[in-house]
Amino acid sequence: MIKGGSAGSHDPIRVAAGDGLVPVTRSSRDGQPLSLNRAPAPDIAPWIARIMAIEVDAPADSVVRGAMFNDSPNVRLLLAGRWSAETAAGHLKFNQQGERQSLFFGPHSRAMSIMVEGPFRVIGVSFRPGAEHALGGPLPATTMDRIVDYDAFVGHGRLGDRIDTGASDQ
């Protein structure tokens, strides 16, 4: 089962009833998966734009293709699903063995093709433009269209291990 367009396509994901893809977090009126999105707490709002979570139950052999296009960087904690993306560094794969993986996505100059296999669960934090550099990180130009292992990037433990996956998405 493949949802969305072919490899490299940026066609939107469309889920039809009976596909086996079941949005757990939320869905639109026509059943499309939606993430939960929240504004940050006031004390971190100068640096953090949004916090999101999404969970979709799906058959292990399902494949969803889509694209990301963010003008500012973000951190994504891949808690479930086998992911891949077309980046400036080439085709990269993540979370292939089901391990939790924390990734830093630089800003995008173009849509980045992504794919996920199986059920998936993600938590994301979107930074305000320039925040990563203001917080001591790299200049945006050095991470443009790239995905970096966040845990190796910050060097102080595995962020995904600090998440209680049994807690509600709220």
VMD Tcl script that builds the backbone (N, CA, C; Angstrom):
set m [mol new atoms 510]
animate dup $m
set s [atomselect $m all]
$s set {name element resname resid chain x y z} {
  {N N MET 1 A 0.846 -1.160 0.000}
  {CA C MET 1 A 0.000 0.000 0.000}
  {C C MET 1 A 0.893 1.224 0.000}
  {N N ILE 2 A 0.695 2.135 -0.914}
  {CA C ILE 2 A 1.448 3.375 -0.953}
  {C C ILE 2 A 0.452 4.525 -0.985}
  {N N LYS 3 A 0.631 5.443 -0.063}
  {CA C LYS 3 A -0.204 6.643 -0.009}
  {C C LYS 3 A 0.649 7.811 -0.462}
  {N N GLY 4 A 0.054 8.781 -1.118}
  {CA C GLY 4 A 0.810 9.899 -1.651}
  {C C GLY 4 A 1.350 9.514 -3.014}
  {N N GLY 5 A 2.264 10.300 -3.523}
  {CA C GLY 5 A 2.791 10.063 -4.862}
  {C C GLY 5 A 3.913 9.050 -4.882}
  {N N SER 6 A 4.539 8.929 -6.026}
  {CA C SER 6 A 5.665 8.017 -6.182}
  {C C SER 6 A 6.906 8.600 -5.527}
  {N N ALA 7 A 7.988 7.824 -5.503}
  {CA C ALA 7 A 9.233 8.301 -4.883}
  {C C ALA 7 A 9.611 9.653 -5.467}
  {N N GLY 8 A 9.943 10.590 -4.595}
  {CA C GLY 8 A 10.312 11.919 -5.036}
  {C C GLY 8 A 9.128 12.833 -5.290}
  {N N SER 9 A 7.924 12.306 -5.211}
  {CA C SER 9 A 6.733 13.105 -5.450}
  {C C SER 9 A 6.393 13.923 -4.216}
  {N N HIS 10 A 5.745 15.050 -4.424}
  {CA C HIS 10 A 5.304 15.884 -3.318}
  {C C HIS 10 A 3.782 15.909 -3.258}
  {N N ASP 11 A 3.128 14.884 -3.837}
  {CA C ASP 11 A 1.676 14.815 -3.789}
  {C C ASP 11 A 1.221 14.659 -2.349}
  {N N PRO 12 A 0.082 15.253 -1.990}
  {CA C PRO 12 A -0.384 15.146 -0.611}
  {C C PRO 12 A -0.819 13.719 -0.268}
  {N N ILE 13 A -0.744 13.411 1.008}
  {CA C ILE 13 A -1.217 12.116 1.509}
  {C C ILE 13 A -2.729 12.145 1.526}
  {N N ARG 14 A -3.351 11.124 0.980}
  {CA C ARG 14 A -4.813 10.982 1.052}
  {C C ARG 14 A -5.085 9.588 1.591}
  {N N VAL 15 A -5.820 9.524 2.661}
  {CA C VAL 15 A -6.119 8.252 3.295}
  {C C VAL 15 A -7.596 7.968 3.097}
  {N N ALA 16 A -7.913 6.830 2.523}
  {CA C ALA 16 A -9.300 6.450 2.323}
  {C C ALA 16 A -9.718 5.453 3.396}
  {N N ALA 17 A -10.996 5.440 3.710}
  {CA C ALA 17 A -11.508 4.485 4.692}
  {C C ALA 17 A -11.141 3.077 4.249}
  {N N GLY 18 A -10.685 2.268 5.178}
  {CA C GLY 18 A -10.322 0.896 4.858}
  {C C GLY 18 A -8.868 0.715 4.474}
  {N N ASP 19 A -8.082 1.781 4.378}
  {CA C ASP 19 A -6.663 1.677 4.032}
  {C C ASP 19 A -5.850 1.032 5.140}
  {N N GLY 20 A -6.392 1.035 6.341}
  {CA C GLY 20 A -5.654 0.515 7.474}
  {C C GLY 20 A -4.857 1.571 8.198}
  {N N LEU 21 A -4.828 2.804 7.673}
  {CA C LEU 21 A -4.167 3.911 8.357}
  {C C LEU 21 A -5.201 4.598 9.241}
  {N N VAL 22 A -4.940 4.635 10.534}
  {CA C VAL 22 A -5.909 5.170 11.491}
  {C C VAL 22 A -5.256 6.293 12.299}
  {N N PRO 23 A -5.665 7.546 12.081}
  {CA C PRO 23 A -5.116 8.638 12.884}
  {C C PRO 23 A -5.506 8.458 14.347}
  {N N VAL 24 A -4.539 8.419 15.240}
  {CA C VAL 24 A -4.801 8.278 16.669}
  {C C VAL 24 A -4.918 9.648 17.318}
  {N N THR 25 A -4.049 10.583 16.930}
  {CA C THR 25 A -4.050 11.902 17.551}
  {C C THR 25 A -5.296 12.690 17.176}
  {N N ARG 26 A -5.487 12.944 15.893}
  {CA C ARG 26 A -6.643 13.701 15.419}
  {C C ARG 26 A -6.813 13.426 13.931}
  {N N SER 27 A -7.951 13.822 13.415}
  {CA C SER 27 A -8.156 13.720 11.971}
  {C C SER 27 A -9.049 14.862 11.516}
  {N N SER 28 A -8.937 15.178 10.230}
  {CA C SER 28 A -9.772 16.213 9.639}
  {C C SER 28 A -11.187 15.660 9.460}
  {N N ARG 29 A -12.101 16.514 9.026}
  {CA C ARG 29 A -13.484 16.068 8.811}
  {C C ARG 29 A -13.571 14.924 7.812}
  {N N ASP 30 A -12.629 14.886 6.847}
  {CA C ASP 30 A -12.670 13.804 5.864}
  {C C ASP 30 A -11.720 12.658 6.217}
  {N N GLY 31 A -11.228 12.630 7.467}
  {CA C GLY 31 A -10.462 11.485 7.946}
  {C C GLY 31 A -8.956 11.540 7.750}
  {N N GLN 32 A -8.422 12.674 7.275}
  {CA C GLN 32 A -6.982 12.786 7.060}
  {C C GLN 32 A -6.260 12.965 8.402}
  {N N PRO 33 A -5.100 12.330 8.574}
  {CA C PRO 33 A -4.358 12.462 9.838}
  {C C PRO 33 A -3.935 13.906 10.092}
  {N N LEU 34 A -4.094 14.342 11.326}
  {CA C LEU 34 A -3.652 15.662 11.748}
  {C C LEU 34 A -2.800 15.518 12.999}
  {N N SER 35 A -1.844 16.401 13.141}
  {CA C SER 35 A -1.044 16.418 14.361}
  {C C SER 35 A -1.719 17.315 15.389}
  {N N LEU 36 A -1.394 17.068 16.645}
  {CA C LEU 36 A -1.758 17.996 17.709}
  {C C LEU 36 A -0.704 19.088 17.679}
  {N N ASN 37 A -1.100 20.326 17.672}
  {CA C ASN 37 A -0.163 21.444 17.647}
  {C C ASN 37 A -0.448 22.357 18.822}
  {N N ARG 38 A 0.603 22.766 19.503}
  {CA C ARG 38 A 0.458 23.626 20.670}
  {C C ARG 38 A 1.464 24.765 20.600}
  {N N ALA 39 A 1.051 25.909 21.130}
  {CA C ALA 39 A 1.975 27.021 21.302}
  {C C ALA 39 A 2.890 26.682 22.468}
  {N N PRO 40 A 4.104 27.191 22.468}
  {CA C PRO 40 A 5.027 26.912 23.572}
  {C C PRO 40 A 4.637 27.698 24.828}
  {N N ALA 41 A 5.186 27.279 25.951}
  {CA C ALA 41 A 5.028 28.043 27.191}
  {C C ALA 41 A 5.669 29.416 26.998}
  {N N PRO 42 A 5.149 30.437 27.643}
  {CA C PRO 42 A 5.674 31.797 27.449}
  {C C PRO 42 A 7.183 31.934 27.671}
  {N N ASP 43 A 7.759 31.172 28.592}
  {CA C ASP 43 A 9.187 31.342 28.876}
  {C C ASP 43 A 10.089 30.823 27.763}
  {N N ILE 44 A 9.604 29.967 26.887}
  {CA C ILE 44 A 10.419 29.491 25.765}
  {C C ILE 44 A 9.923 30.017 24.413}
  {N N ALA 45 A 8.856 30.793 24.429}
  {CA C ALA 45 A 8.265 31.312 23.190}
  {C C ALA 45 A 9.208 32.172 22.349}
  {N N PRO 46 A 10.197 32.854 22.921}
  {CA C PRO 46 A 11.109 33.597 22.041}
  {C C PRO 46 A 11.913 32.698 21.091}
  {N N TRP 47 A 12.051 31.414 21.420}
  {CA C TRP 47 A 12.865 30.500 20.617}
  {C C TRP 47 A 12.057 29.389 19.949}
  {N N ILE 48 A 10.963 28.991 20.574}
  {CA C ILE 48 A 10.164 27.864 20.078}
  {C C ILE 48 A 8.871 28.382 19.468}
  {N N ALA 49 A 8.585 27.963 18.230}
  {CA C ALA 49 A 7.377 28.416 17.538}
  {C C ALA 49 A 6.177 27.515 17.838}
  {N N ARG 50 A 6.357 26.198 17.725}
  {CA C ARG 50 A 5.250 25.244 17.907}
  {C C ARG 50 A 5.802 23.939 18.453}
  {N N ILE 51 A 4.924 23.202 19.088}
  {CA C ILE 51 A 5.208 21.836 19.546}
  {C C ILE 51 A 4.107 20.963 18.960}
  {N N MET 52 A 4.488 19.828 18.401}
  {CA C MET 52 A 3.489 18.973 17.751}
  {C C MET 52 A 3.685 17.519 18.120}
  {N N ALA 53 A 2.628 16.748 17.953}
  {CA C ALA 53 A 2.688 15.293 18.121}
  {C C ALA 53 A 1.705 14.678 17.143}
  {N N ILE 54 A 2.071 13.541 16.581}
  {CA C ILE 54 A 1.157 12.809 15.705}
  {C C ILE 54 A 1.392 11.318 15.900}
  {N N GLU 55 A 0.306 10.578 15.847}
  {CA C GLU 55 A 0.375 9.123 15.924}
  {C C GLU 55 A -0.633 8.556 14.936}
  {N N VAL 56 A -0.165 7.617 14.126}
  {CA C VAL 56 A -1.025 6.965 13.138}
  {C C VAL 56 A -0.783 5.467 13.225}
  {N N ASP 57 A -1.843 4.710 13.490}
  {CA C ASP 57 A -1.751 3.252 13.436}
  {C C ASP 57 A -1.861 2.826 11.982}
  {N N ALA 58 A -1.061 1.847 11.605}
  {CA C ALA 58 A -1.047 1.398 10.216}
  {C C ALA 58 A -0.492 -0.022 10.159}
  {N N PRO 59 A -0.807 -0.751 9.102}
  {CA C PRO 59 A -0.190 -2.062 8.919}
  {C C PRO 59 A 1.329 -1.929 8.794}
  {N N ALA 60 A 2.063 -2.933 9.223}
  {CA C ALA 60 A 3.527 -2.905 9.181}
  {C C ALA 60 A 4.056 -2.694 7.771}
  {N N ASP 61 A 3.318 -3.126 6.748}
  {CA C ASP 61 A 3.807 -3.002 5.371}
  {C C ASP 61 A 3.301 -1.744 4.659}
  {N N SER 62 A 2.623 -0.848 5.378}
  {CA C SER 62 A 2.120 0.365 4.739}
  {C C SER 62 A 3.279 1.330 4.470}
  {N N VAL 63 A 3.120 2.138 3.436}
  {CA C VAL 63 A 4.116 3.146 3.062}
  {C C VAL 63 A 3.378 4.450 2.802}
  {N N VAL 64 A 3.814 5.508 3.463}
  {CA C VAL 64 A 3.245 6.834 3.238}
  {C C VAL 64 A 4.370 7.729 2.743}
  {N N ARG 65 A 4.142 8.373 1.604}
  {CA C ARG 65 A 5.128 9.287 1.021}
  {C C ARG 65 A 4.559 10.699 1.077}
  {N N GLY 66 A 5.419 11.643 1.332}
  {CA C GLY 66 A 5.009 13.036 1.378}
  {C C GLY 66 A 6.216 13.932 1.309}
  {N N ALA 67 A 6.071 15.143 1.819}
  {CA C ALA 67 A 7.165 16.108 1.799}
  {C C ALA 67 A 7.058 17.032 2.996}
  {N N MET 68 A 8.207 17.563 3.382}
  {CA C MET 68 A 8.282 18.590 4.415}
  {C C MET 68 A 8.826 19.849 3.763}
  {N N PHE 69 A 8.354 20.984 4.234}
  {CA C PHE 69 A 8.903 22.253 3.779}
  {C C PHE 69 A 8.786 23.233 4.941}
  {N N ASN 70 A 9.892 23.430 5.650}
  {CA C ASN 70 A 9.918 24.299 6.820}
  {C C ASN 70 A 10.936 25.402 6.613}
  {N N ASP 71 A 10.534 26.632 6.899}
  {CA C ASP 71 A 11.474 27.748 6.766}
  {C C ASP 71 A 12.365 27.892 7.985}
  {N N SER 72 A 12.041 27.200 9.047}
  {CA C SER 72 A 12.877 27.238 10.241}
  {C C SER 72 A 13.186 25.805 10.669}
  {N N PRO 73 A 14.253 25.627 11.424}
  {CA C PRO 73 A 14.647 24.271 11.822}
  {C C PRO 73 A 13.701 23.674 12.854}
  {N N ASN 74 A 13.784 22.362 12.997}
  {CA C ASN 74 A 12.981 21.681 14.006}
  {C C ASN 74 A 13.678 20.421 14.463}
  {N N VAL 75 A 13.277 19.960 15.626}
  {CA C VAL 75 A 13.737 18.681 16.155}
  {C C VAL 75 A 12.546 17.746 16.105}
  {N N ARG 76 A 12.765 16.550 15.605}
  {CA C ARG 76 A 11.718 15.535 15.545}
  {C C ARG 76 A 12.198 14.297 16.288}
  {N N LEU 77 A 11.384 13.807 17.191}
  {CA C LEU 77 A 11.663 12.566 17.893}
  {C C LEU 77 A 10.838 11.486 17.225}
  {N N LEU 78 A 11.512 10.582 16.529}
  {CA C LEU 78 A 10.837 9.480 15.845}
  {C C LEU 78 A 10.671 8.357 16.863}
  {N N LEU 79 A 9.453 8.170 17.325}
  {CA C LEU 79 A 9.172 7.170 18.343}
  {C C LEU 79 A 8.680 5.863 17.748}
  {N N ALA 80 A 8.192 5.911 16.512}
  {CA C ALA 80 A 7.750 4.703 15.804}
  {C C ALA 80 A 7.760 5.000 14.313}
  {N N GLY 81 A 7.881 3.960 13.522}
  {CA C GLY 81 A 7.921 4.082 12.069}
  {C C GLY 81 A 9.346 3.992 11.551}
  {N N ARG 82 A 9.481 3.518 10.321}
  {CA C ARG 82 A 10.780 3.454 9.635}
  {C C ARG 82 A 10.773 4.577 8.598}
  {N N TRP 83 A 11.670 5.524 8.751}
  {CA C TRP 83 A 11.652 6.770 8.000}
  {C C TRP 83 A 12.804 6.853 7.011}
  {N N SER 84 A 12.589 7.598 5.936}
  {CA C SER 84 A 13.670 7.945 5.024}
  {C C SER 84 A 13.369 9.311 4.428}
  {N N ALA 85 A 14.420 9.979 3.952}
  {CA C ALA 85 A 14.265 11.324 3.393}
  {C C ALA 85 A 15.330 11.575 2.339}
  {N N GLU 86 A 15.003 12.442 1.391}
  {CA C GLU 86 A 15.950 12.911 0.378}
  {C C GLU 86 A 16.490 14.240 0.852}
  {N N THR 87 A 17.753 14.282 1.243}
  {CA C THR 87 A 18.362 15.477 1.819}
  {C C THR 87 A 19.493 15.984 0.928}
  {N N ALA 88 A 20.087 17.099 1.316}
  {CA C ALA 88 A 21.249 17.614 0.592}
  {C C ALA 88 A 22.412 16.635 0.644}
  {N N ALA 89 A 22.426 15.760 1.652}
  {CA C ALA 89 A 23.480 14.745 1.785}
  {C C ALA 89 A 23.106 13.433 1.099}
  {N N GLY 90 A 21.961 13.394 0.419}
  {CA C GLY 90 A 21.516 12.179 -0.259}
  {C C GLY 90 A 20.362 11.506 0.467}
  {N N HIS 91 A 20.082 10.259 0.079}
  {CA C HIS 91 A 18.983 9.488 0.657}
  {C C HIS 91 A 19.429 8.936 2.015}
  {N N LEU 92 A 18.701 9.303 3.074}
  {CA C LEU 92 A 19.032 8.853 4.421}
  {C C LEU 92 A 17.879 8.061 5.013}
  {N N LYS 93 A 18.216 7.062 5.836}
  {CA C LYS 93 A 17.213 6.243 6.515}
  {C C LYS 93 A 17.361 6.413 8.023}
  {N N PHE 94 A 16.214 6.377 8.713}
  {CA C PHE 94 A 16.191 6.580 10.148}
  {C C PHE 94 A 15.244 5.589 10.814}
  {N N ASN 95 A 15.557 5.248 12.053}
  {CA C ASN 95 A 14.661 4.454 12.891}
  {C C ASN 95 A 14.343 3.101 12.256}
  {N N GLN 96 A 15.269 2.541 11.514}
  {CA C GLN 96 A 15.018 1.315 10.762}
  {C C GLN 96 A 14.836 0.082 11.657}
  {N N GLN 97 A 15.422 0.095 12.836}
  {CA C GLN 97 A 15.309 -1.055 13.743}
  {C C GLN 97 A 14.288 -0.806 14.843}
  {N N GLY 98 A 13.501 0.251 14.735}
  {CA C GLY 98 A 12.481 0.543 15.723}
  {C C GLY 98 A 12.993 1.298 16.940}
  {N N GLU 99 A 14.264 1.684 16.910}
  {CA C GLU 99 A 14.814 2.459 18.021}
  {C C GLU 99 A 14.267 3.885 17.955}
  {N N ARG 100 A 14.197 4.536 19.086}
  {CA C ARG 100 A 13.816 5.943 19.093}
  {C C ARG 100 A 14.992 6.740 18.536}
  {N N GLN 101 A 14.679 7.721 17.729}
  {CA C GLN 101 A 15.745 8.522 17.155}
  {C C GLN 101 A 15.336 9.984 17.182}
  {N N SER 102 A 16.264 10.840 17.589}
  {CA C SER 102 A 16.041 12.284 17.641}
  {C C SER 102 A 16.822 12.931 16.506}
  {N N LEU 103 A 16.127 13.713 15.679}
  {CA C LEU 103 A 16.757 14.315 14.505}
  {C C LEU 103 A 16.580 15.825 14.505}
  {N N PHE 104 A 17.616 16.517 14.062}
  {CA C PHE 104 A 17.569 17.962 13.861}
  {C C PHE 104 A 17.427 18.203 12.365}
  {N N PHE 105 A 16.352 18.860 11.970}
  {CA C PHE 105 A 16.102 19.209 10.574}
  {C C PHE 105 A 16.458 20.672 10.391}
  {N N GLY 106 A 17.385 20.958 9.492}
  {CA C GLY 106 A 17.689 22.349 9.172}
  {C C GLY 106 A 16.545 22.951 8.381}
  {N N PRO 107 A 16.584 24.261 8.150}
  {CA C PRO 107 A 15.551 24.890 7.319}
  {C C PRO 107 A 15.635 24.349 5.893}
  {N N HIS 108 A 14.537 24.466 5.173}
  {CA C HIS 108 A 14.476 23.925 3.815}
  {C C HIS 108 A 14.480 25.039 2.777}
  {N N SER 109 A 15.238 24.824 1.712}
  {CA C SER 109 A 15.194 25.731 0.574}
  {C C SER 109 A 14.227 25.201 -0.484}
  {N N ARG 110 A 13.802 23.953 -0.299}
  {CA C ARG 110 A 12.844 23.301 -1.210}
  {C C ARG 110 A 12.160 22.181 -0.433}
  {N N ALA 111 A 11.099 21.651 -0.979}
  {CA C ALA 111 A 10.394 20.554 -0.317}
  {C C ALA 111 A 11.307 19.332 -0.229}
  {N N MET 112 A 11.307 18.694 0.926}
  {CA C MET 112 A 12.127 17.511 1.167}
  {C C MET 112 A 11.216 16.277 1.138}
  {N N SER 113 A 11.464 15.371 0.206}
  {CA C SER 113 A 10.678 14.143 0.131}
  {C C SER 113 A 10.964 13.278 1.347}
  {N N ILE 114 A 9.887 12.776 1.969}
  {CA C ILE 114 A 10.021 11.878 3.103}
  {C C ILE 114 A 9.113 10.674 2.901}
  {N N MET 115 A 9.433 9.606 3.596}
  {CA C MET 115 A 8.632 8.392 3.521}
  {C C MET 115 A 8.667 7.731 4.891}
  {N N VAL 116 A 7.539 7.139 5.271}
  {CA C VAL 116 A 7.484 6.363 6.511}
  {C C VAL 116 A 6.790 5.040 6.210}
  {N N GLU 117 A 7.341 3.983 6.790}
  {CA C GLU 117 A 6.766 2.641 6.657}
  {C C GLU 117 A 6.212 2.214 8.006}
  {N N GLY 118 A 5.028 1.616 7.984}
  {CA C GLY 118 A 4.413 1.103 9.195}
  {C C GLY 118 A 3.753 2.184 10.022}
  {N N PRO 119 A 3.252 1.809 11.207}
  {CA C PRO 119 A 2.648 2.805 12.090}
  {C C PRO 119 A 3.713 3.807 12.524}
  {N N PHE 120 A 3.299 5.044 12.780}
  {CA C PHE 120 A 4.297 6.037 13.178}
  {C C PHE 120 A 3.797 6.937 14.286}
  {N N ARG 121 A 4.781 7.439 15.035}
  {CA C ARG 121 A 4.532 8.360 16.145}
  {C C ARG 121 A 5.718 9.316 16.207}
  {N N VAL 122 A 5.417 10.616 16.226}
  {CA C VAL 122 A 6.450 11.650 16.182}
  {C C VAL 122 A 6.081 12.777 17.135}
  {N N ILE 123 A 7.093 13.318 17.799}
  {CA C ILE 123 A 6.958 14.562 18.555}
  {C C ILE 123 A 7.905 15.547 17.889}
  {N N GLY 124 A 7.457 16.775 17.672}
  {CA C GLY 124 A 8.287 17.760 17.020}
  {C C GLY 124 A 8.287 19.093 17.740}
  {N N VAL 125 A 9.410 19.777 17.653}
  {CA C VAL 125 A 9.556 21.123 18.208}
  {C C VAL 125 A 10.102 21.996 17.081}
  {N N SER 126 A 9.349 23.009 16.699}
  {CA C SER 126 A 9.778 23.929 15.637}
  {C C SER 126 A 10.360 25.184 16.266}
  {N N PHE 127 A 11.569 25.526 15.817}
  {CA C PHE 127 A 12.244 26.718 16.314}
  {C C PHE 127 A 11.806 27.943 15.530}
  {N N ARG 128 A 11.899 29.080 16.149}
  {CA C ARG 128 A 11.682 30.329 15.434}
  {C C ARG 128 A 12.912 30.574 14.550}
  {N N PRO 129 A 12.761 31.291 13.435}
  {CA C PRO 129 A 13.918 31.552 12.580}
  {C C PRO 129 A 15.067 32.189 13.367}
  {N N GLY 130 A 16.264 31.635 13.204}
  {CA C GLY 130 A 17.456 32.141 13.869}
  {C C GLY 130 A 17.668 31.627 15.283}
  {N N ALA 131 A 16.672 30.946 15.862}
  {CA C ALA 131 A 16.771 30.496 17.255}
  {C C ALA 131 A 17.903 29.503 17.460}
  {N N GLU 132 A 18.120 28.589 16.500}
  {CA C GLU 132 A 19.165 27.581 16.721}
  {C C GLU 132 A 20.532 28.235 16.880}
  {N N HIS 133 A 20.799 29.292 16.143}
  {CA C HIS 133 A 22.084 29.983 16.279}
  {C C HIS 133 A 22.119 30.811 17.569}
  {N N ALA 134 A 21.011 31.460 17.903}
  {CA C ALA 134 A 20.945 32.253 19.138}
  {C C ALA 134 A 21.145 31.379 20.374}
  {N N LEU 135 A 20.780 30.109 20.282}
  {CA C LEU 135 A 20.924 29.169 21.407}
  {C C LEU 135 A 22.270 28.437 21.373}
  {N N GLY 136 A 23.182 28.879 20.517}
  {CA C GLY 136 A 24.515 28.286 20.479}
  {C C GLY 136 A 24.706 27.229 19.415}
  {N N GLY 137 A 23.724 27.037 18.566}
  {CA C GLY 137 A 23.818 26.045 17.502}
  {C C GLY 137 A 24.447 26.629 16.247}
  {N N PRO 138 A 24.347 25.892 15.153}
  {CA C PRO 138 A 24.990 26.316 13.902}
  {C C PRO 138 A 24.219 27.430 13.199}
  {N N LEU 139 A 24.883 28.046 12.253}
  {CA C LEU 139 A 24.197 28.982 11.378}
  {C C LEU 139 A 23.253 28.191 10.477}
  {N N PRO 140 A 22.077 28.733 10.162}
  {CA C PRO 140 A 21.116 28.001 9.337}
  {C C PRO 140 A 21.680 27.508 8.010}
  {N N ALA 141 A 22.591 28.253 7.398}
  {CA C ALA 141 A 23.145 27.845 6.100}
  {C C ALA 141 A 23.890 26.517 6.188}
  {N N THR 142 A 24.428 26.165 7.352}
  {CA C THR 142 A 25.187 24.914 7.482}
  {C C THR 142 A 24.288 23.693 7.632}
  {N N THR 143 A 23.010 23.906 7.954}
  {CA C THR 143 A 22.079 22.770 8.092}
  {C C THR 143 A 20.958 22.814 7.063}
  {N N MET 144 A 21.028 23.734 6.124}
  {CA C MET 144 A 19.994 23.872 5.097}
  {C C MET 144 A 19.794 22.554 4.350}
  {N N ASP 145 A 18.536 22.094 4.288}
  {CA C ASP 145 A 18.159 20.872 3.566}
  {C C ASP 145 A 18.866 19.633 4.107}
  {N N ARG 146 A 19.244 19.645 5.362}
  {CA C ARG 146 A 19.955 18.522 5.981}
  {C C ARG 146 A 19.211 18.005 7.200}
  {N N ILE 147 A 19.491 16.765 7.541}
  {CA C ILE 147 A 18.995 16.149 8.765}
  {C C ILE 147 A 20.221 15.640 9.509}
  {N N VAL 148 A 20.307 15.994 10.785}
  {CA C VAL 148 A 21.456 15.639 11.607}
  {C C VAL 148 A 20.974 14.850 12.825}
  {N N ASP 149 A 21.719 13.835 13.230}
  {CA C ASP 149 A 21.416 13.090 14.452}
  {C C ASP 149 A 21.505 14.069 15.622}
  {N N TYR 150 A 20.373 14.397 16.208}
  {CA C TYR 150 A 20.324 15.402 17.269}
  {C C TYR 150 A 21.154 14.991 18.486}
  {N N ASP 151 A 21.087 13.730 18.870}
  {CA C ASP 151 A 21.817 13.274 20.051}
  {C C ASP 151 A 23.321 13.455 19.876}
  {N N ALA 152 A 23.849 13.169 18.703}
  {CA C ALA 152 A 25.275 13.372 18.437}
  {C C ALA 152 A 25.590 14.860 18.351}
  {N N PHE 153 A 24.648 15.626 17.841}
  {CA C PHE 153 A 24.793 17.065 17.643}
  {C C PHE 153 A 24.956 17.794 18.973}
  {N N VAL 154 A 24.102 17.460 19.973}
  {CA C VAL 154 A 24.153 18.171 21.254}
  {C C VAL 154 A 25.063 17.481 22.268}
  {N N GLY 155 A 25.248 16.164 22.143}
  {CA C GLY 155 A 26.207 15.439 22.958}
  {C C GLY 155 A 25.911 15.310 24.439}
  {N N HIS 156 A 24.653 15.317 24.835}
  {CA C HIS 156 A 24.363 15.133 26.262}
  {C C HIS 156 A 23.242 14.125 26.510}
  {N N GLY 157 A 23.333 12.985 25.857}
  {CA C GLY 157 A 22.366 11.910 26.094}
  {C C GLY 157 A 21.333 11.801 24.997}
  {N N ARG 158 A 20.574 10.736 25.067}
  {CA C ARG 158 A 19.553 10.451 24.066}
  {C C ARG 158 A 18.227 11.102 24.462}
  {N N LEU 159 A 17.805 12.088 23.703}
  {CA C LEU 159 A 16.576 12.810 23.986}
  {C C LEU 159 A 15.363 11.886 23.963}
  {N N GLY 160 A 15.318 10.964 23.024}
  {CA C GLY 160 A 14.180 10.055 22.912}
  {C C GLY 160 A 13.972 9.190 24.139}
  {N N ASP 161 A 15.050 8.902 24.865}
  {CA C ASP 161 A 14.935 8.091 26.075}
  {C C ASP 161 A 14.292 8.855 27.223}
  {N N ARG 162 A 14.157 10.156 27.078}
  {CA C ARG 162 A 13.556 10.982 28.132}
  {C C ARG 162 A 12.051 11.147 27.955}
  {N N ILE 163 A 11.496 10.552 26.896}
  {CA C ILE 163 A 10.076 10.694 26.589}
  {C C ILE 163 A 9.313 9.494 27.128}
  {N N ASP 164 A 8.235 9.756 27.868}
  {CA C ASP 164 A 7.366 8.702 28.369}
  {C C ASP 164 A 6.350 8.389 27.265}
  {N N THR 165 A 6.602 7.318 26.513}
  {CA C THR 165 A 5.716 6.990 25.392}
  {C C THR 165 A 4.371 6.443 25.864}
  {N N GLY 166 A 4.251 6.152 27.145}
  {CA C GLY 166 A 2.970 5.712 27.688}
  {C C GLY 166 A 2.055 6.869 28.057}
  {N N ALA 167 A 2.610 8.081 28.074}
  {CA C ALA 167 A 1.813 9.263 28.418}
  {C C ALA 167 A 0.915 9.640 27.248}
  {N N SER 168 A -0.123 10.407 27.535}
  {CA C SER 168 A -1.013 10.863 26.458}
  {C C SER 168 A -0.268 11.854 25.588}
  {N N ASP 169 A -0.761 12.069 24.378}
  {CA C ASP 169 A -0.156 13.052 23.491}
  {C C ASP 169 A -0.276 14.459 24.045}
  {N N GLN 170 A -1.242 14.690 24.898}
  {CA C GLN 170 A -1.406 16.001 25.529}
  {C C GLN 170 A -0.222 16.289 26.426}
}
mol reanalyze $m
mol bondsrecalc $m
mol representation Tube
mol addrep $m
